[in-house]
Amino acid sequence: MPAAPRAPLLLLALALATAAWAQAEWPVKPLRLVIPVAPGGGTDFLGRMLAQKMAENLGQPVLVDNRSGAGGSIGSVTVARAAPDGYTLLLGYTASHGINPALSRLPYDPATDFSQVSLIASAPNVLVVHPGIPAKSVQELITHAKGRREPLRYASAGVGSAPHMSGEMFNSMAGTTFVHVPYKGNGPALNDVLGGHVDLIFAALPAAMQHGRTGRLRMLAVTGLRRAPQVPDLPTVHESGLKGFNTDQWYGVLLPARATPALVARLHREVLAVVKSADFVEKAQGQGFDVIGSTPEAFRAHIVAEVAKWKRLVAEVGIRGE
C-alpha cells in the first residue's frame, strides 16, 4: 500500500512554524492606535498616554491615528476592516461600542467584528446645575423640577452623546421632563450652562470639578455606581434614590476580529503592564479616570450588556440617531 503523500504535512508544518516565528517576533514594525475622536479631550488623553507607554515597553513606535466622526463609528470601522495582525488597535469607548450600536445601524458589530483585549478605564460624568437652580441634592432637583411650570433644560454634546443619554435615563427613572438642548460639542454645551442659558448638564468629571470648586456650577452627584475617588464626598445618582443609574464613560482596547488567541493574550499582557503601572494610574486618576484592566472575556460581556442597556432606553423613550 503506498505511503500517504508527505507534501501537505510538510506545508502544514511550515505554515505553523512560520506563524509561531511571526508571533514570537511581534512586533517588528510600528503599531497604529486608532482613537475615534478628535485630538484633545479625555478620550484622546487616555489613548495617547497608553500609546506612549506601550511604545516604551515594546521598543516600537505606537502611532496615534485620530479618526473622528459619527460618534466613533468612522474610526471603529477602519479597525474592523484592518488585518488582524496586531499592528492596528482601536481605543473603543461608550459611544462607539455601546450607545451608537443601540441608536443606529452601523457597518460593524461592536462585539463580533472585534477581538476584545481589555476594558482599561472608566470615568463618571457629574450631574451639575447652574447655581441659580435651588437644589443641593438629586432629590431636591427632582422635587424642584416637578414643581416648576416650565421644564428644566439640560445641555449635551449632541444626540446620542453620553450627556444626552444620561439625561434621558434620568428622566426615565426620576419621572422628570428635562428638555434636551443639543450642542456641537461639550465645550459650547458647558459654556451655556455656565452662562445660565441652560439649567444643567451631565459633565465630564475634570470639567465638573474645576467649575464646582470655584462655585460657578454646583455638583450634585456622579453617574457611576461607585463614588469617584477624586470627589469622595459626592454621592452617586444611584445612592441618591435612582437605584441602578449608571452612565459611566468607559474605554477599552480592541483588535480586528480573527486575531489569534495567542496574539490577543500577548496584547492583553502588554496593555495590562501599562495600565497597572503606578505612573499610568496616577496620571489617569488625575484626569478623572478609574483604571480597570479587565480580561478579554469580561470586556466582551461588558460591550454586549452596554448595547442591550442602551437599546432598552432608546426603545422606551423613542430616541433617534442623527
N, C-alpha and C positions, 0 to 999 in steps of 0.2 A: 504494500500500500504506500503511495508516495507521501513524503513528508509535507506538512502544511507549509504554504509559502511564508517565508520569513520577512519579506519586504514590508508588509503592513505593520508587523510588530516592530520592526526597526524604525519605521517612520513615526509610530506612536511613541516609542521610547525617546526618539529625538525631539519630538514636539514637547513631551513632558519635561525633558531636560532643559530645553530652551526656555520654557515658561518658568521653571524653577530658578534658572540663572537670572532671567529678567527680574523676577520678584526679589531675589537676593540683592541685585544691583540697584533696585529702585531706591532713590531717584537718581537718574543720570543726567537730568536736564531741569531747567526751571519749571516750577509749578505755577498754575494760574488759579487765583481765588476770585471767583465772580461774586461781587457784592451787588445785589439787585436794587440798590438805591443810589441816589446821587451822593457825591462827596460831601462830607460834613454830617453832623448829627450822630446820635448814639450808635446806630447800626454800623455806620461806616467806621466809627472809632473802634468798636469791638473787633470788626473784621481786620482792620489794619494792624491792630495790636497782635491778633492771632497770627497774621501773615508774617510779621516781623519776627516773632518768637519761633515760629516753625522754621523759618529760613535759618535762623541761628542754630537750631538743633540739627537740621537736615544737611546743612552745608550747601544748599541750593537756594537761589532766589525764589521767593513766592510772590509773584507779581499780582497786584490788585487790579481787577478789571471792574470798574463801576458800570453796570448795565442797568440803568434805571428805567422806569416806566411801567405803567399798568399794574401798580401795586406790587412790584417784584416779579411779575409774570414774564417780562422780557428776558431778564437775566436767568430766570429759572429754566425757561425752555431752551436757552442756549446751552446750559449744562446738561439738560435731559438728552439733548441730541449729540453731545460730545462723546468721544471714545472713552470707554470705561477703563482707562489705563492708569488712573491715579494721578494724572497731571492736570486735570480740570476739576476743581472743587467749587461748591456753592455754599454761601452762608445764607441758608433759608431762614425765614422768620415768620412771625404771626400772620402777616398779610399774604405772603407768597404761598404758604403751605397750610393755612388754616382758614382765614376769612375769605380770600378770593375764590378758592375752590367751592366755597359754600354759596357765593354770590353769582358766579358766572361759569359758563362752560369754557374751560381752558384747554390749550393744546398739550397739556401734560396732566398726569395723575400725580398728586402730591405724595402718594405712598409707593405706588408700583413703578413709577418711572425714575426712581432714585434708589440708590443704596444708602441707607442711613448710617452715619458714622457716630455722631454723638450730639445730644442736646447739651449745649455748652453753658447757656446762661439764660436768665430771665430778668425782667425789670418791671416793677409795677408802675402803673400810672397813678396819679393822685387826683382825687376829686377836690378841686379848688373853686372857690367862689369869689366874686368881687366883694370887697369889704362893705359895699352898700347893701348886700343881702344879709338880713338879720338872722343868720343861722350859724351856730358854732359846732354843730354835730350833724350827722346824717339824718337822724330822726327829726331834728329841728328843721332841716332843709325840706324834708318830706312834708311836715306839717305846714311850713310856710308856703310851699308850692301849692298844696291843696287848698289853702285858704285864700289864694290870690284870684282876682278876677281875670287877669291876663296871665298866660302861662310863662314860666321862665324859659329863657333861651340858652342853649348850650352850643359852643363852638367846636369845630373839628377841622382836621386837615383834609376833609373831603369824604364823600360817600364811600363806605367800606373801610375807612381807616379805623385804627384801634380806638381812638377817642369817640368816633361816631358809634361804633358797636357797643362801647361801654355805656354811652348814654341811652341807647335803645334797650340794653339789658337792664339798666337801672329803671327806666320807665316801666318795663315789663314786670319787674319784681316788686317795685315800690308802688305801682299804680299811679305814678305821676304822668304828666303830659308835657314834659320838656320839649320845646320845639328845636329841631336841629337846624343849625346855621353853618353850612359847609364853606370852607375857605380853601384856597390853593396853597396848602402848606401849613405846618404847625406854627411857624412864626407869625404870620398875619392873624391866625386864629387867636393865639395867645395875646397878641397886641390889642385886639379889640376887647378882650376880657379885661386886660389891664386898664384900658381906657373907659370901661364901664358901658361899652356899646352892646355887649353880650354879658349874660349873668354868670356863666360858669363854664368850666372845661375840665375834661379828664386829661391832665397834662403829664408829660414825661417827668419822672422824679427829679432829675437835676434842675430843670427849669422851675418846677414847683417849689423845691427847697429854696432856691435863690430868691424868688419873689415872696415866698411865705415868710422867710426870716426878716425881710425888710418891711413886711406889713402891707405890701402892695396887693397881695392876694391872701385869702385865708384857706389854709389846708384843712380839710375835714376828715379824709380817710384815704388809705391806699387801696388799690383794687385787687390785690392778690389775696390768697388765703392766709398768708403769714405777714406779720408786721415787717417792715423794712428796717434793717439794722441801722441805716443812715438816719431814720426818724423813728426810733423805738417807741416814743410816746404817742405816735399817731396810730389810731386803731385802723383795722381793715373795715371795708364796707360789710364784709361777711359777718364780723363780730358786732357790727353796729345794727344788726337786725335783718339784713338781707342774706339769709343763710345760703351758702354756696356761690355767692357772687365772686367771680374770678375772671378778670380780663387782663391778666399779666401779658406783657410782651415777652416773646421768647425767641431764641436764636439757636441754630444748630448747623452742623457741617454735614453736607451730603455729597455723594458721588453720582455719576450716571448709573442707571440700572445695569445689571450684568457684571459689575465689578466682582472679581473673585473674592471668596470669603477670606483668603489669605491677605489680599490687599486691603480689604475693609478692616481686618484685625490689625494690620500694621498701621494704617492711618489712625485707627482708634487709639492705639498706644501713643502715637505721636501727638495727637490732639490732646489727650489727657495729660501728657507730660507738660504741655504748655499751660492748659487751663488750671491745673492743680498746683502750679508753681506759685511761690509766695509773691513774687513780683507781679504776676498777672492778676492774682486775686486782689492784691492791694489796689492796683490801678483800676480794675473793673469795679470794685466796690466803691471807689471814689467817684465813679461816674453813675452810680445808682444801680449797678448790676448785681445780681445774686448768682454766683458761679455754681454750675451743676456738674457737668461731666458725666452723662448717662451712658449706658450700654447702647449699641445699635438697636437691639430689640425694644428697649424701653422708649427710644426716640421714635421708632416706627409706630408703636402703640399710642404715643402721645399725639402724633400727627393725625392718626385715624380718629382719636377721641375729640381733638380740636375741630376737625372738619364736621363731625357729627353735631357737636355743640352749636357751632355757628349755623349749620343748616336748620336746626330746630328754631333758632331765634329768627332767622331770615323768613322761614315759613310762617312763624307766629305773627310777626309784625309787618310782613309784606315789603321788606327792603328789596330794592332793585339796584343792581350794579350800574355804574355809569357806562 
